[in-house]
Amino acid sequence: MAAAMASAVVATPVFGAQLQTNGSASCSSRPAASGAVSIRLNKAFSGLHSIDLPAASSANSCFSVRADVAVKSSRVGSQRNPALAVVASAGEKKNILMLGGTRFIGLFLARLLVKEGHEVTLFTRGKAAVTSQLPGETDEEYAAYSSKIKHIKGDRQDFDSLKDVIGGKGFNVVYDINGREGTEAEAIVNAVGDLDQYIFCSSAGVYLKSDLLPHREIDAGDPKSRHKGKLDTEALLESKGVRWTSIRPVYIYGPLNYNPVEEWFFHRLKAGRPLPIPSSGLQVTQLGHVKDLAVAFVKALGNEKAIGQVYNISGSRYVTFDGIARACAKAGGFPEPELVHYNPKEFDFGKKKAFPLRDQHFFTSIEKAQSELGWEPEFGLVEGLTDSYNLDFGKGTFRKAADFSTDDMILEKLGKKTFVAA
């Protein structure tokens, strides 16, 4: 596996206090105000396809870059032994209301919960089929799931009718997969009544942009983020005294992904086109497989350590934009991709999005989830992308038709060959 990953992910060990690549980064073991050991990345930070550091042997060593290596911190709970984690009412079956569950994350999560023996009811507007067979799911597995899943049709935005629709049905756990605003969660809580736990799907997009990475759960939120409603929801649940847990995924990928993450790369690889990557292509980011995310949601259920807590969830490795392109090529069995780099400031794409990821370093620490939830991501990047390609995109089941108009603008300006659709 290591050899297969070489072209897409390059692990660079760091010894001492300086990380030097084609650019630079500095790491200090001096605790920040929170007590967390952090890595500081400047704008010149480059040359890495993945950062993978060994655990430090002393408090003065520079470490804390790898997501799945425990980072020394004074933050409460950061050193808890997952073996000591106590799951409340272990084995107790829950009556679960899931908001969503028919598009992407919830499809995989609901199946895990049903397999655990919980009673699961999906609350949706009924615009999508309540059940559909997943890629790679056997007929027997699908039949077992579809025979047990329940459904309530309704609109969570219709606050006045919620109590009549979902109240008084004995739900003791809510999985809120599609909530965006605090008022939405408040209406659900008021309608359902007392709950053992409200598990919310937030987003790592709530974090304020920072030079200190990886993002940790204690980092400041961005009041201007388009995900601010997620932060408001967490605050609302806390203020109402609800036993809540919030999961903050980074970039999610996997079969049936309706967001153009891996799809953007696969579209261009299948068409034999160059891949326009903004700036240097060495921006470091993080992707997490939807199946690993679903497991994390299950691990939070009934876990007393998770009450009132937020958790970053993603893959255990960090990767550059160029590295994602190479990993997608390897996953789909394509030749080495042609990567074209451009300066986004030289273009006006209007409302079109020329690249699916934010043009900056953006990655998180998942150590808290590993420590307190006993959760570990199972998918490596190429392995996970291969799963996504073989079960979904490789069969031609793209969510959206390819749009190469911004690509052609870039290629033309750079004097590269432009492509004409067949």
Beta strands, then each sheet from edge to edge (+ up, - down):
strand 1: 18-20
strand 2: 24-28
strand 3: 38-41
strand 4: 95-99
strand 5: 119-124
strand 6: 150-153
strand 7: 173-176
strand 8: 197-201
strand 9: 212-213
strand 10: 244-249
strand 11: 251-253
strand 12: 275-278
strand 13: 284-285
strand 14: 287-289
strand 15: 309-313
strand 16: 319-320
strand 17: 339-342
sheet 1: 1+ 2- 3+ 9-
sheet 2: 6+ 5+ 4+ 7+ 8+ 10+ 15+
sheet 3: 11+ 14+
sheet 4: 12+ 17+
sheet 5: 13+ 16-
end
